[in-house]
Amino acid sequence: MSAFDALRIAGSGMTLHRKYLDAVSDNIANINTAAAPGQEAFKERFIVAQANDYGSGTGGVRVAGAAFGSGEGKLVYSPDNPLADEGGYVRMPDIDLGTQMTNMMIAQRGYQANISAISRATDAYQAALSLGKNL
Amino acid sequence: MIGISDTTMTTLHAALSGLSQRQRVSADNIANINTPGFLAGRTDFESNLRSELSSGETPVVSGGTVSRSLAATRTDGNNVDLDSETVIATETGMRYQLALQALNGKYDLLSAAMRTQ
């Protein structure tokens, strides 16, 4: 335990949700990234969240790694695409924009919840720092 | 003979320490709001403090105990409820300020007693 621990804990939650948001924006940015049919499509990326020091209840959270969706994608007929095979097909990522937007909102709200936790902790620390000031 | 640090002050100190721990645990719950399988932590320091005070001893300032909430989980095995966390954190913040004010009042008394005319 260190001084101002609540700020560190809420900060770890902000980092996690920011990385979640980064992964979602990356997925959306690559939603039309084509690949040759013989190659894997762009795989959507997920962030794996894990609690730090779960028993203590004050360890915060961390990104334990990334998980990837399927690289199978879907074959789309697009003969103009330079990556297309003889049949005119390219492999496009099978990413659902609705799911990504939902995940983006989850990440944003999680980030905001941690910001509120920081402002509550700041109030408490601020009050503690003014202890005995008017003596 | 009452020293600077009497039972009132030690009790307030124990309360502040327990309340700040509860605030940390609440921050941890919010940080883990999207962590699969995470069960919300609940802090209890009151029952220990109450039993020490009712037996007439000066409380020992130590951390409270953290247990895991048994509330129903979501589909991802997480049971952090943002509404209750907000209520708990706000209430804890208020009680923390209240204990600080009481401690400040205690210091005021002491400093008044030390002041020369």
Chai-1 contact restraints between the chains, C-beta under 6 A:
chainA,res_idxA,chainB,res_idxB,connection_type,confidence,min_distance_angstrom,max_distance_angstrom,comment,restraint_id
A,D5,B,R24,contact,1.0,0.0,6.0,A-B,restraint_1
A,A6,B,Q23,contact,1.0,0.0,6.0,A-B,restraint_2
A,A6,B,R24,contact,1.0,0.0,6.0,A-B,restraint_3
A,A6,B,A27,contact,1.0,0.0,6.0,A-B,restraint_4
A,I9,B,A27,contact,1.0,0.0,6.0,A-B,restraint_5
A,I9,B,D28,contact,1.0,0.0,6.0,A-B,restraint_6
A,I9,B,A31,contact,1.0,0.0,6.0,A-B,restraint_7
A,A10,B,A27,contact,1.0,0.0,6.0,A-B,restraint_8
A,S12,B,A31,contact,1.0,0.0,6.0,A-B,restraint_9
A,G13,B,I30,contact,1.0,0.0,6.0,A-B,restraint_10
A,G13,B,A31,contact,1.0,0.0,6.0,A-B,restraint_11
A,A49,B,N34,contact,1.0,0.0,6.0,A-B,restraint_12
A,A49,B,T35,contact,1.0,0.0,6.0,A-B,restraint_13
A,A51,B,N32,contact,1.0,0.0,6.0,A-B,restraint_14
A,A51,B,T35,contact,1.0,0.0,6.0,A-B,restraint_15
A,A51,B,F38,contact,1.0,0.0,6.0,A-B,restraint_16
A,G57,B,V25,contact,1.0,0.0,6.0,A-B,restraint_17
A,G57,B,D28,contact,1.0,0.0,6.0,A-B,restraint_18
A,G57,B,G41,contact,1.0,0.0,6.0,A-B,restraint_19
A,G57,B,V66,contact,1.0,0.0,6.0,A-B,restraint_20
A,T58,B,R24,contact,1.0,0.0,6.0,A-B,restraint_21
A,T58,B,V25,contact,1.0,0.0,6.0,A-B,restraint_22
A,T58,B,D28,contact,1.0,0.0,6.0,A-B,restraint_23
A,G60,B,A31,contact,1.0,0.0,6.0,A-B,restraint_24
A,V61,B,A31,contact,1.0,0.0,6.0,A-B,restraint_25
A,V61,B,N32,contact,1.0,0.0,6.0,A-B,restraint_26
A,V61,B,T35,contact,1.0,0.0,6.0,A-B,restraint_27
A,G110,B,I33,contact,1.0,0.0,6.0,A-B,restraint_28
A,G110,B,N34,contact,1.0,0.0,6.0,A-B,restraint_29
A,A113,B,I30,contact,1.0,0.0,6.0,A-B,restraint_30
A,A113,B,L82,contact,1.0,0.0,6.0,A-B,restraint_31
A,N114,B,I30,contact,1.0,0.0,6.0,A-B,restraint_32
A,A117,B,A27,contact,1.0,0.0,6.0,A-B,restraint_33
A,A117,B,I30,contact,1.0,0.0,6.0,A-B,restraint_34
A,R120,B,A89,contact,1.0,0.0,6.0,A-B,restraint_35
A,R120,B,G93,contact,1.0,0.0,6.0,A-B,restraint_36
A,D123,B,G93,contact,1.0,0.0,6.0,A-B,restraint_37
A,A124,B,G93,contact,1.0,0.0,6.0,A-B,restraint_38
A,A124,B,Y96,contact,1.0,0.0,6.0,A-B,restraint_39
A,A127,B,Q97,contact,1.0,0.0,6.0,A-B,restraint_40
A,A127,B,L100,contact,1.0,0.0,6.0,A-B,restraint_41
A,L131,B,L100,contact,1.0,0.0,6.0,A-B,restraint_42
A,G132,B,Y107,contact,1.0,0.0,6.0,A-B,restraint_43
A,L135,B,Y107,contact,1.0,0.0,6.0,A-B,restraint_44
A,L135,B,S111,contact,1.0,0.0,6.0,A-B,restraint_45
